[in-house]
Amino acid sequence: MKVQTDSLNPLSLNYHISEVVAERRSFENVFQSLTRMILGDPKMIKKVIVNGRSTYDFLALRQGDKHIIGMYDEINSFVSFVKDAAEGGSSKEMAYVLIGEPGNGKTFFVDYLSQRYREFVSLEGNKKYTFRFVGLDKLGGYGKIVSAESQTYEDPMILALNLFAEKQKCVDYLSSLGVSKAKIKQYYKNHRPLGACSDHIWHQIKDFCNNDIEKMLQFIEIVPIPISETRGTLTGKYAAKDKITSSAVDLVGEESITRLLHITDTNNPYRFDLRRGALARVAGGGIHFADEIFKNKRDLVQVYLGVIQNRNIEIEGFRWPIDTLIIATSNNSEFARFIEEKEQAPIVDRCRITYMSHNTDYHLQKQLTDYSMGSEKKTTFLDKEMHIDPNLNYAISSSVILTRMPISDKLTSVEMMKLSAGEVAGEKSIKTLREVINDLNRDPDITKRFGQRGLGHRNLGRTLQIVLENSETQEGQCMYAGDVFDSLESVIIDYVQDNDERTKYLNDLKTAKELHRKNIMTTIFNAYMDEPKAIERDVLSYVNMIIGMDAKNLGDDKIWTYKDPQTGKLVALKIDKTFVNSVEDRLGLKNEEQKQSFRTTISKIYGQKMIQDPTYTFMDNNELVKAVTDVRLKSDVAGTGSLVGALSNRTNEENQKLYNRMLETMVNKLGYCRTCALKTIEYFCTLDDSN
């Protein structure tokens, strides 16, 4: 066989083959590309604990300013699906479908994945190429059409594997170019036939050139596949439309009147314009996103069934094989309606269904809340810079997380929230949370599973909008945390239709207010002590005191010397039993047995946490923090009531000085502005909603 010599021409097929052999270009399907993108670097994979269970986190999907937050189970499921498909498993003939409540991040997940994939494929060595036929005017029968690009962006290596009708001839040709048997075998794992129009044109070229491969290849040019979000090439989206405006044409294309004016042979499949449809534009190793797939009318769903199962675009018996990941979304109600129609079972059978829950970790929710706040600085209507209350993020994040916590006999909503965030919840263990989750996830009704119900991201955004449009917010130039609760109540009443859910969410809001008040108590104490971390220091003092009580080196002077795990320095601490007992009395521990049991629990937590995180401060233990705060306030100013009185009644000079000093501390040291500092002190002095 005569060897092609134009391997130096960058547009030639042989040049492309030599680049693939040298691994400067890649020949792989979409699943292999995604697998390499996510799993290519072992350093980008780490193990994490989520809700008491060990799982993997893939840092390739955590890149950029606005990346995916949480979704550990869903990401693990997706990565496993893609990896199985890359290895030729059953996933290769399935679509991946995310199902869940509105506003829980399904569309964001797919959009982010598509964005990362575009970035990955745009890198040198990962770029995808296709081919076009040139010189069609020489063949005749194409009118003024002189070139035709592969409509489904077929890889040039697909053409190389279909140069001849006989496989052995293709193998011999590749061997003549110096491709090893091992690599040829590897390439053939991704073999598929040419699409109908490419195959038709290629046979015309064969006949015209009398099967002279050198002449035939002069009709081929290799070009990169364009990467465009807006044109839907490489990554594309098809959103479900109503029954009148939707058409299968939007997916697979249609016969082109323009082409029919030029093409003389009416049997030429090139008369069909596949790029008119969304699928062909992502058929060359791309991602097709079917948004709300089950909202589509039946004939469109049937089109998807054929595409998913056979990986072909089919029109009037002509076929175009495609290399595409089909990923879809649906909300719970639409999916439930769809599966009630028994005749629609085949498409569900061809889908890998993943039920996406809301985020239930309030630490991660804080990051999601930051997304809703936006990256730009907030300003008032008069273009003055707006301050954000340091408690606002916690107030709204904890509120929405509590609505996502199910009702359980084993755990309260606050305990579930804390355990889900990896924090301490009294004597309740993560094992109990796992039991609750496992029990709920056995329910056939998806909406009753853990994290499936609750206020979503859009409702959180609405709440922030209501806070912003408040006239007090505009005039005070500050988004005050206390306004969150009235705004959220308004959203619940206006947007939650189910009576039972509305009642539950309003009760959760009351619980969130209690947590907010405990936060305010800490702030007020720190402001009173004129130290940003005063309460943190006192909580750690209590913890160290109960550990030091049983220390062997404790002398008669009750001074215990220990090594601070945060600084590594030796610290001397005088154990104050009166303080310890006062804190435990505030916690409601009546006798010595209860106190000893609590101390043992705290000591165990200390031992476990300090190994993992030496900076752990016990500030997540709200009950302990509140007890220490109450004791300190009582010892310093004869109780919370006296401080409230001092701050409320500023008729004497001493009270006014205290008020001014605390205000200055809040503004200068604790991140408050004058507006939210004044409102926070006022809220502290108003005990209407406190326990």
Residue, then its C-alpha position, 0 to 999 in steps of 0.5 A: m500500500k502506498v503511504q501518504t506523504d503529506s503528514l506535515n500539512p496541519l490540515s491533513l488526516n495523516y498529520h492528525i493521526s501522527e499527533v494522536v499517536a504522539e499523544r499531542r492530541s487525544f482520541e477518546n469518547v466523552f466519558q473518557s474525557l470527563t473521567r480524565m478531567i475529574l480523576g486524572d490527578p489523584k491529588m484532586i481526590k480526597k476522602v471526607i466524612v458526610n453525615g457520619r459516612s466516609t465518601y470521596d470529594f472530587l476537587a476538579l469540580r470545586q474550581g473557580d469563584k462559583h463552584i459546586i457546594g456540597m452535593y457529595d452523594e450526587i457527585n459520587s454517583f455521577v463520577s461512578f456513572v461516567k467512569d463505568a461508561a468510560e470502561g464500556g459498562s452499561s452506563k454508556e447506553m443510559a442518560y444521567v437524570l437528576i431529580g429533586e425539589p426546585g431550587n436545590g441546585k440541579t441546573f447549577f450542577v449541570d451548567y457548572l459541569s458543562q463550563r468545566y468541560r469546555e475549559f478542559v477541552s480548550l486546553e492543548g492536548n484535549k482539543k477535539y477535532t472534526f473533518r470537512f469535505v472540500g472540493l465538492d464542486k469537483l464531484g458534481g451534484y452539489g451546486k454551489i456547495v463546495s465544502a461540507e463539514s461533518q454534521t455531527y462533528e465526527d472525530p477524524m480518527i472515526l474517519a481513519l477507522n472507516l477509510f476502507a470498507e474492510k477493517q483489515k485495510c484500515v488496520d494496514y493503512l494505520s500500520s503503514l503510518g507507524v501506528s502500533k498494533a496495541k494502539i490500533k486495538q485501543y483506537y478500535k474500542n471507540h470505533r463507530p460507523l460514519g454518519a449517513c451523510s459523511d458515509h455517502i460523500w466519502h463513497q462518492i469521493k472513492d468512486f471519483c478517485n477510483n479508490d486512490i487513497e492519496k487523491m481521496l484524502q485531498f478532499i479532507e481537511i481537519v478542523p477543530i470543533p468550535i467550543s461555544e456556550t451560546r451556539g450550543t456546540l460541545t455543550g448544549k441545552y434543550a429546555a422543555k417547551d409547551k406542546i405547541t412550540s416544541s418539535a422533534v426538529d429542535l432535537v434532531g434537525e430537519e430537511s433543509i430547503t436551501r440544500l435541496l436547491h443545490i443537491t441534485d440527488t434527492n437520496n443524498p442524506y446531506r439534504f437533512d440539516l442536523r445542526r438545526g437540532a440540538l443533538a448534532r451540535v454536541a455529537g462529537g464528544g459533547i454534553h447534552f443537557a435536557d432541562e426538565i426532560f419529563k415536561n416534554k410531550r410524548d413524541l419528544v420523549q420517544v426521540y430521547l429514548g431512541v437517542i439514549q438507547n442507540r446513541n443515534i440520530e435517526i431521520e427517515g431511516f438514515r442514521w448518524p452515530i453520536d458520542t454524547l453524554i445526555i444529562a437531564t433534570s426533573n422536579n419530583s412532581e413532574f417525575a411522579r406524574f410521568i412514571e404514573e403513565k406505565e407505557q413510559a417505563p422504557i425511558v425511565d429504564r434507560c436512565r440512571i436516576t439520582y435523587m438530589s436533596h437540598n444541602t443540609d450542612y449549614h456551614l456549606q449553606k453559608q457559602l451558598t448564601d454568599y452566592s445569593m448575596g452576589s460578588e459585588k458590593k451592595t449599595t443603597f438606592l442612593d448609591k451609598e455603600m451598604h453594610i452587612d450585619p455579621n450575623l445575617n449569613y448565619a441567621i438566614s442559613s440556619s433558618v433555611i437548613l432547619t426547614r430541611m430537617p425532617i420531624s423525628d422522634k430520635l433527634t430535634s431539628v437543631e441536633m440534626m442540623k449540628l450533626s449534619a454539619g459535623e458538630v457536637a449535639g450534646e450526647k446525641s451521636i452521628k450514629t443516631l443521625r445515620e439511623v434517622i437518614n437510613d430510616l427516611n431513605r427507605d420510604p418509597d415516597i421520595t419527598k419524605r427522604f432526608g433533605q428532600r423537603g425544605l426552602g430552596h435556594r430561590n426562596l433564600g434569594r427572595t428573602l434577601q431581596i425583601v430585606l434589601e427593599n425594606s426602607e429601614t435597610q435603605e435608610g440605615q445602609c445596613m442589611y440587619a440580621g433581625d430583619v431576616f426572620d420577618s422576610l422569611e416568614s413573608v416568603i413562607i406565607d406567600y410561596v409555600q402552598d402546602n398547609d402542613e409544610r407552611t406550619k412546620y417552616l414557621n415553627d422552624l423559624k421560631t427555632a432559628k430565632e432562638l439560635h440567633r438570640k444565643n448568637i447575640m448573647t455571645t456578641i453582647f458579652n464579647a462587647y461588654m468584655d471589650e474583647p472579640k473572643a472573650i466568650e470563646r476564651d471562657v468556654l475553653s477555660y471551662v473545658n480545660m478546668i474539668i479536664g484539669m480537675d482529675a489531673k495527677n499533677l494538680g497541686d493544693d493551689k488548684i493550679w493546673t499546667y497544661k500544653d495548649p494544643q493551639t500554640g504548643k506553649l505551657v499554660a497555667l490555669k487556676i481551677d475555679k470549682t465555683f465557676v464550673n458548678s455555676v456553668e453546670d447548674r445553668l445547663g440544668l445538671k442537678n446532681e453530681e452524677q449528671k455533672q460527672s457524666f457531662r464532664t466525661t462527654i466534654s472530655k471525650i469530645y475534646g480528645q476526639k476533636m483536638i486530634q482532627d483540629p487543634t483549633y477547635t473551640f467548642m463554640d458550636n455547642n450552643e447550650l454550653v456557650k449560653a451557660v458560660t455567657d449567663v454565668r459570666l454576665k451574672s458574676d460581672v453585672a449581676g445577671t443578664g437582666s442587670l445588663v439589659g437594665a444598664l443598657s436600656n436606662r442610660t439616664n446616669e453617666e455610668n450606664q451611658k459610658l458602658y453603652n458607648r464603650m460596648l457600641e465602640t467595641m462592636v463597631n471597631k472590633l466585632g465587624y458591626c456598623r453603627t446601625c446594626a450595632l444599635k439594633t443588636i443592642e436594642y434586640f438584646c434589651t427586648l426579651d419578648d421572643s427569648n426563652 
